[in-house]
Amino acid sequence: MESLPGKKTTTYIVEHLDPELGPWSTLEYRAIAQESAKAGVKFFLSSVPKVMSLPLELRDLKSLMIEHLSVEELLQEGKERVCLLDPAATVELSPQDGTKFDVFLFGGILGDDPPRVSQKDIPYVDYPELRIDENESTEMPFRYVKNADGSPCMPEGMVNLIKADSEKGFGDLL
């Protein structure tokens, strides 16, 4: 695995523990990969099953690195430079942690409801309502960081995916 402990480039890893990759995860992973590229950091998905077919939206991203190995296999050396992003931690992250760690590992915390991570000083909106059309709306069951205009911050394409899901019949969702 390139640019892991011992290197100067910061690396973010999401351990993908699901046997499949749905459209919501695809949009979120694409957004993380694009933001990582802009910031000049590495973004890995680990534990990706070899038989999983990646969606085209992810296959074409040079900023997304796919690993079939588990985090334990990838990070056998240099564990002291790995920060497990644990929502139950008693100590919050600080800017100084960026110099202590080379790798930041997400695992099992994306999409927590209710969120367990301290969110003081972060503007957010709980359960935002998304307008589908003049007669229909959808309430999202999560807390979202607010954009400057007050709308929930979501990956590009997420609102369109939600609208498309709202047009499906009950049988389509099974």
Secondary structure, 3 states (H helix, E strand, C coil): CCCCCCCCCCEEEEECCCCCCCHHHHHHHHHHHHHHHHHCCEEEEECCCCCCCCCHHHHCCCCEEECCCCHHHHCCCCHHHEEECCCCCCCCCCCCHHHHCCEEEECCCCCCCCCCCCCCCCCEEECCEEECCCCCEEECCCEEEECCCCCECCCCCHHHHHHHHHCCCHHHHC
